[in-house]
Amino acid sequence: MAQGKIIKVAGSLIVAEGMSSARMFDVVRVSRSRLIGEILELRGDRASIQVYEETSGLGPGEPVESTGAPLSLELGPGLIASIFDGIQRPLQVIRGQAGDRITRGIEVPALDREKKWDFVPRKMPGDKVAHGDVLGAVQESPVIEHRIMVPEGISGVIKSIHTGKARVTDPVCVIQGDDGKQHEVSMMQRWPVRRGRPYAEKLSPSSPMVTGQRVIDTLFPIASGGVAAIPGPFGSGKTVVQHQLAKWAEADIIVYVGCGERGNEMTDVLKEFPELHDPRTGETLMKRTVLIANTSDMPVAAREASIYTGITIAEYFRDMGYRVAIMADSTSRWAEALREMSGRLEEMPGEEGYPAYLGSRIAEFYERAGMVRCLGGDRRIGAITAIGAVSPPGGDISEPVSQATLRIVKVFWGLSAQLAYKRHFPAIDWLLSYSLYTDSLNEWFIDNVSPEWNELRGNAMRILQEESKLEEIVRLVGTDALGWKDRLTMETARSIREDYLHQNAFDEVDTYTSLKKQFLMLRLILEYGVKAQMALDAGVNLSDVINMPVRERIGRAKYIPEDSLGYFDEIEAELARQASALINRGGN
């Protein structure tokens, strides 16, 4: 292991000499306080080191020692329901030892070394195994079975396998390797965060990740194993949207990365998730969640690592065959950390001071998402769906981080400050947003929801786009200049906006909407538009059409519970009766 000494300190960047035997991205311990850092640059025997902790008080001459290994995570039972910082230090354990602030140089293992887990074997002595095969399982939480897999680089025949209680570091299996060596396998493995975990085959996403948020599922769906970005200015609701997705998305595991987030927002997550009832499992949401908290007051260097920590944990659970959703909030603050470190390394700056490799780093993160066939003989399939919030300064999405992200992702949920100011949430702008998964998911929606789904979606988007054009005319010459047909189009669009796309995250019923209910709601609103147009054609006055009593029930249909969807048939029948009565009266 290389041992050197500090010759320069520049914020969280230090330069040490005597490091000729060190390697790029090796983890080092800095000074007698043993601060943790990572080598970013090597020039001769000099190493530029990114320190993940506060560097005040450091000076030239203090020792630097390389561990000889890259920044790696401990992967095993104990991840679920845990809260880590950006370099996987367990914040709950540290708080118990050191109080509310992380003590510099504190060394705490990420996974509890003393807790015993009940290991249930899935293989027998004499079985042939290779990388990725499931040796056994641990019931980590009431809803998550943690599958213990053969680590990379090991294949052979099982000589013995453990049954019953064991610590994460205890050997649970002995494998006679193909290389002639005996390998003791524990329930914990280590993995470098900057290297993606291998898989057998990458698959094309073919089913949506249902979120229960109507504007997303209906207009801009994301595939399970897809990638999405949520750009928006300050106060437009990026964090609220990600919280909703974390709570309701159709995923087995949630990895939530608070990357440079305000402390009070992370506090809301930490308080809310353990209390939130998970309708999919009946337990609290925390029983299938891993939180990475790197708040804005924590060292900026660890913020850069937090994204890799989150995606590596997501890949680990993906390899077990789970569907994982990772929320990164926000990648803009992660990019700011990259810019700060690049500036201290005196690298040639790119656009707006960001490093020239900004685009490739963002691509590296999102490309680690996807649906894959995992390694292992059971051919299990896992998926990572990555959703990153972007916080462009002033809401200008022409800035480098937004543009680099848009080149990679296939779903763009553009948030509008104007909608947020009108208290329309989620504030996803339907004229700005898009999803490139729509065509590939059409068949799934037809088979699993309704043959009418895609037609209804297309009609709703057409009406909203027509409303946008008509609004320009109204701004110029007023509503009276429009014909009755156009005014009815605007009224139908208003119903789509207010009664369908607007969703109350704090209402017990409206916070989540199943695909079946979404279909019934949208069909009801569009059916009103059709019936109303028939009434106008029959000579009925526009005000009578707009003021049909049934419209109040249509507007409140969003509050119909999921177990009472039969009420939609009643509302549709009432709509048909009232429209027929108007037509008959108008025709006389």
Number of C-alpha atoms within 10 A of each C-alpha: 12 17 18 23 20 23 15 16 18 13 17 21 23 25 23 26 22 17 24 15 12 24 19 16 20 18 24 27 19 27 20 12 13 16 20 26 27 27 25 18 16 19 10 11 14 19 24 24 29 27 24 24 20 19 19 10 6 18 15 14 14 15 19 27 23 23 16 16 16 20 23 20 21 18 20 26 24 20 23 20 18 20 21 24 25 30 26 26 20 21 22 14 18 19 13 9 13 12 12 11 10 17 15 14 17 15 12 14 13 22 23 17 12 10 12 15 18 14 24 19 19 14 17 16 13 13 13 16 22 22 18 25 24 22 25 23 19 20 15 20 16 12 17 16 15 21 26 27 26 24 19 14 9 21 20 21 19 21 18 16 21 17 13 12 15 18 20 24 17 16 16 24 24 19 26 21 19 12 9 9 11 16 17 16 21 20 27 20 18 13 19 17 21 18 13 18 17 14 19 14 13 15 14 14 19 17 19 21 21 22 23 23 27 27 23 21 20 23 19 21 27 28 28 27 25 29 25 24 25 26 31 26 19 15 13 26 21 26 20 16 21 21 20 17 23 22 24 20 22 19 23 19 26 28 24 26 31 30 33 28 20 13 16 10 13 21 12 11 16 15 10 16 21 16 12 14 15 17 11 14 13 11 17 20 24 23 21 25 26 23 27 27 28 27 23 15 10 21 20 28 24 27 31 25 24 26 28 25 25 27 28 24 23 27 25 20 24 28 27 23 22 21 25 32 31 30 29 27 25 24 29 23 23 25 22 19 22 21 22 20 23 20 15 15 18 9 14 11 14 13 11 10 15 23 21 15 13 19 19 12 15 18 16 16 20 21 15 21 26 24 26 24 19 23 23 19 12 12 15 16 21 25 31 30 25 27 27 24 25 26 23 20 13 10 19 13 18 11 14 20 25 23 13 17 26 16 11 19 20 18 24 24 26 24 27 24 20 12 15 17 12 9 12 19 22 26 27 29 18 20 11 11 17 18 18 16 20 21 10 15 18 16 17 15 19 13 10 11 16 16 14 12 22 20 10 18 17 12 13 22 16 12 19 20 14 15 21 13 10 17 14 11 14 13 9 9 11 11 14 9 12 14 10 16 14 15 18 21 19 19 16 24 25 16 21 21 17 14 18 21 23 21 23 17 17 9 10 10 15 20 18 26 24 14 21 13 22 22 19 18 25 24 19 19 22 20 17 24 21 13 18 27 19 17 24 19 15 16 15 20 14 17 10 13 23 17 10 15 13 19 18 10 16 21 16 12 22 23 15 17 15 15 7 9 15 11 14 19 12 11 17 20 13 16 23 16 13 17 23 16 13 22 21 14 13 15 12 7
